[in-house]
Amino acid sequence: MTTPILDTDPQLWEQAGVRLELDGETAVVTLCRPERRNAQSPAMWRALAGIGRSLPGTVRVVVLRAEGVSFSAGLDRAMFSPEGIPGERNFLQLAAADDKDLDETIASYQEAFTWWRRADVISIAAVQGHAVGAGFQLALGCDLRVVAEDVQFAMKETSLGLVPDLAGTKPLTELVGYARALEICATGRWVGAEEAVATGLANLAVPAAELDATVRDLTAALLAAPRSAVIETKALLQGASGRSFEEQRAAERAAQARRLRDLAGLGD
């Protein structure tokens, strides 16, 4: 079975439900299937992965947003039907694949969710309405989340007999802790804006009408600092949980030495 190549074709990206707009050091990635509440498909995931691979090196901030009343209703339920999505394998066909094929297929899906945290950019998810399952995990893939006051997160995979497998379990656990992450995933309950901010799942919540403007202001603030300093700081924070206190102190010293030498014109 063949599928379209979406890596470098913006027209195919948009047909799959994703649009990329570049504005200097900012990239805006928009989910643009509002009539389907931005339901996700393997084609959308290939498009998102392709956008990640195609970003110009000048981009410093990536904004992920969505058209319509919902950020994303999650996986397109057609994947569960015998007919499936044209050109894609449905769940029954995936289940029948051998271990290597199935593992590689899920890994290819995950690529759409993992590049947002790479070292050279800061990503912001602007989330309104429902962000369910794959939609929740896509928002979790970003470094920061700004939400509208009407936001409703939910991880519904377990209630369908599945697990969250799109790289969302680690950031969720890191943000809200193991016990709350387990409860959210195992019950599939809704998490609103107030709880999201209180638990660290979201950075801030604003009225829906102010969401885009708030994200623009945050983007401008992130771009105000020198890029090299932001990259070094992000790397320090990303690695902190895996280091001991002494190892983190050493990492800080090494990063600061690089910054001082760079500022003095003595860097490599």
PyMOL commands that set and color helices and strands:
alter all, ss='L'
color gray80, all
select helices_A, chain A and resi 10-15+34-36+42-54+77-80+91-95+99-117+134-140+158-160+169-176+178-187+193-199+208-224+227-240+245-263
alter helices_A, ss='H'
color red, helices_A
select strands_A, chain A and resi 18-23+26-31+61-66+122-127+130-132+144-148+152-154+191-192+204-206
alter strands_A, ss='S'
color yellow, strands_A
deselect
rebuild
show_as cartoon
